[in-house]
Amino acid sequence: MIVTLSVVGGVAVLLALGVLIAVASGGGGGASSAKPKPSATEAAESGAPVAGGESASAEASGVPTELPALEGADVTGDVRITRCEVDSLTEWPDADVEIVNHSDTKASYIVSVEFVDGEGTRRASGLATATDLAAGRKSVQKAQGLGKVPGKMTCRVYEVTRLPLS
């Protein structure tokens, strides 16, 4: 019974992770068909900090959202990648994402990061989230990619959603 429950629990966790990745990559398209937004900036494997990303809207992603994103708010300056590396053992990429709430209200953030190989092909993606971030406060979160990215890699903030809290 314990083994069965463990297997069912593991499958549930993997299914939930798959749904999160599908939502983060824009809803219906596969990871290989997603194109980065032109204004997204990159952090080289050296870990140079950069700012990037764009505010999300239901029209831009094609996926309706139940929580209202801050209309017209520029969240580009709220997010930057401070570290971008590939684990030498697993070859899975990860990035440290610094999120600073520059608005004047408490908000939660969802940051989509994509990991691109040296030829410009998107090899993996990850999410970083910060919940209940007070105005003027900073949070550093990790975005973990689940695919192998051998060789040279860059990290890009693909999309940023800031959700106001009442």
PLY file of the C-alpha trace (Angstrom):
ply
format ascii 1.0
element vertex 166
property float x
property float y
property float z
element edge 165
property int vertex1
property int vertex2
end_header
0.00 0.00 0.00
2.86 2.40 0.83
4.54 1.69 -2.51
1.27 2.27 -4.39
0.64 5.56 -2.60
4.22 6.66 -3.28
3.89 5.92 -7.00
0.52 7.70 -7.23
1.94 10.70 -5.33
4.96 10.86 -7.64
2.77 10.76 -10.73
0.60 13.56 -9.29
3.67 15.73 -8.65
5.00 15.14 -12.18
1.58 15.96 -13.66
1.37 19.21 -11.69
4.90 20.16 -12.80
3.97 19.47 -16.42
0.93 21.73 -16.14
3.06 24.53 -14.65
5.60 24.23 -17.47
2.83 24.20 -20.10
1.26 27.34 -18.60
4.65 29.06 -18.36
5.48 28.34 -21.99
2.42 30.16 -23.26
-0.42 27.68 -22.99
-0.77 25.54 -26.08
2.54 25.68 -27.95
5.39 23.28 -27.38
8.68 24.45 -25.94
10.42 24.34 -29.30
7.82 26.58 -30.98
7.95 29.37 -28.41
9.75 32.47 -29.64
11.33 34.92 -27.20
9.96 38.45 -27.17
12.32 40.86 -28.93
12.91 43.02 -25.87
13.91 40.12 -23.62
17.48 40.44 -22.43
20.03 37.76 -21.81
22.50 36.83 -19.13
25.60 35.08 -20.36
26.84 31.92 -18.70
29.29 34.11 -16.84
26.38 35.24 -14.66
26.35 38.93 -15.60
23.24 40.54 -14.10
20.69 41.93 -16.52
17.10 43.12 -16.49
14.46 41.81 -18.84
10.97 40.53 -19.47
7.66 42.10 -20.27
4.36 42.40 -18.51
1.89 39.66 -19.33
-1.67 40.07 -20.47
-4.43 37.69 -21.52
-4.21 39.03 -25.10
-0.43 38.53 -25.32
-0.35 34.96 -24.05
-3.64 33.78 -25.53
-4.51 32.27 -22.15
-7.18 33.98 -20.05
-6.17 34.73 -16.50
-8.45 34.72 -13.47
-6.28 37.11 -11.48
-5.96 40.62 -12.95
-2.45 41.66 -13.88
-1.66 45.30 -13.23
-2.83 47.07 -16.38
-0.18 49.17 -18.11
2.36 48.50 -15.38
5.93 48.21 -16.60
7.43 45.30 -14.67
10.53 45.06 -16.87
12.68 46.75 -14.24
11.36 44.56 -11.42
13.24 41.43 -12.51
16.85 40.59 -13.33
18.90 37.41 -13.62
21.83 37.45 -11.21
23.24 33.96 -11.93
22.92 31.61 -14.90
24.62 28.19 -14.77
24.45 24.59 -15.91
25.00 21.91 -13.26
28.13 19.97 -14.30
26.69 16.62 -13.16
23.10 16.71 -14.47
23.62 19.33 -17.23
20.34 20.93 -16.06
20.30 24.73 -16.11
19.21 27.05 -13.34
19.15 30.77 -12.74
18.86 33.03 -9.72
16.19 35.65 -10.34
16.07 38.84 -8.29
12.56 40.31 -8.02
12.06 43.82 -6.59
8.54 45.15 -6.15
8.79 48.71 -7.49
5.03 49.26 -7.25
3.39 50.94 -4.27
1.23 47.91 -3.35
1.90 44.34 -2.24
2.09 41.96 -5.24
2.94 38.43 -6.31
5.20 37.69 -9.29
5.49 34.84 -11.78
8.68 34.96 -13.83
9.25 32.65 -16.80
12.88 32.00 -17.67
14.06 30.17 -20.75
17.42 28.48 -21.18
18.85 28.81 -24.68
21.81 26.91 -26.10
24.67 28.46 -28.07
22.78 28.06 -31.36
19.75 30.01 -30.09
17.51 26.98 -29.54
15.33 26.95 -26.44
16.36 23.82 -24.53
14.49 24.24 -21.23
12.38 26.64 -19.21
11.75 27.33 -15.56
9.65 29.44 -13.23
10.51 31.71 -10.34
7.74 33.01 -8.10
7.51 35.50 -5.29
4.28 35.74 -3.31
3.03 38.56 -1.10
6.05 40.76 -1.88
5.61 44.10 -0.10
6.22 47.36 -1.93
9.94 48.13 -2.13
10.97 44.63 -0.98
13.32 42.21 -2.77
13.19 38.43 -3.18
15.76 36.14 -4.82
14.30 32.94 -6.27
15.65 30.05 -8.32
14.30 29.08 -11.75
15.18 25.44 -12.45
15.24 23.99 -15.95
14.48 20.29 -16.39
16.18 19.62 -19.71
19.84 19.10 -20.51
21.69 22.06 -21.96
25.20 20.94 -22.89
27.81 23.55 -23.70
27.31 27.31 -23.84
23.99 28.59 -22.55
22.19 31.86 -21.90
19.26 32.61 -19.62
16.46 34.93 -20.70
13.52 36.38 -18.82
10.71 35.41 -21.17
7.66 36.76 -19.35
6.85 38.53 -16.10
3.41 38.72 -14.49
2.79 40.94 -11.49
-0.47 40.26 -9.68
-1.76 42.90 -7.24
-2.86 41.82 -3.79
-5.70 43.53 -1.98
0 1
1 2
2 3
3 4
4 5
5 6
6 7
7 8
8 9
9 10
10 11
11 12
12 13
13 14
14 15
15 16
16 17
17 18
18 19
19 20
20 21
21 22
22 23
23 24
24 25
25 26
26 27
27 28
28 29
29 30
30 31
31 32
32 33
33 34
34 35
35 36
36 37
37 38
38 39
39 40
40 41
41 42
42 43
43 44
44 45
45 46
46 47
47 48
48 49
49 50
50 51
51 52
52 53
53 54
54 55
55 56
56 57
57 58
58 59
59 60
60 61
61 62
62 63
63 64
64 65
65 66
66 67
67 68
68 69
69 70
70 71
71 72
72 73
73 74
74 75
75 76
76 77
77 78
78 79
79 80
80 81
81 82
82 83
83 84
84 85
85 86
86 87
87 88
88 89
89 90
90 91
91 92
92 93
93 94
94 95
95 96
96 97
97 98
98 99
99 100
100 101
101 102
102 103
103 104
104 105
105 106
106 107
107 108
108 109
109 110
110 111
111 112
112 113
113 114
114 115
115 116
116 117
117 118
118 119
119 120
120 121
121 122
122 123
123 124
124 125
125 126
126 127
127 128
128 129
129 130
130 131
131 132
132 133
133 134
134 135
135 136
136 137
137 138
138 139
139 140
140 141
141 142
142 143
143 144
144 145
145 146
146 147
147 148
148 149
149 150
150 151
151 152
152 153
153 154
154 155
155 156
156 157
157 158
158 159
159 160
160 161
161 162
162 163
163 164
164 165
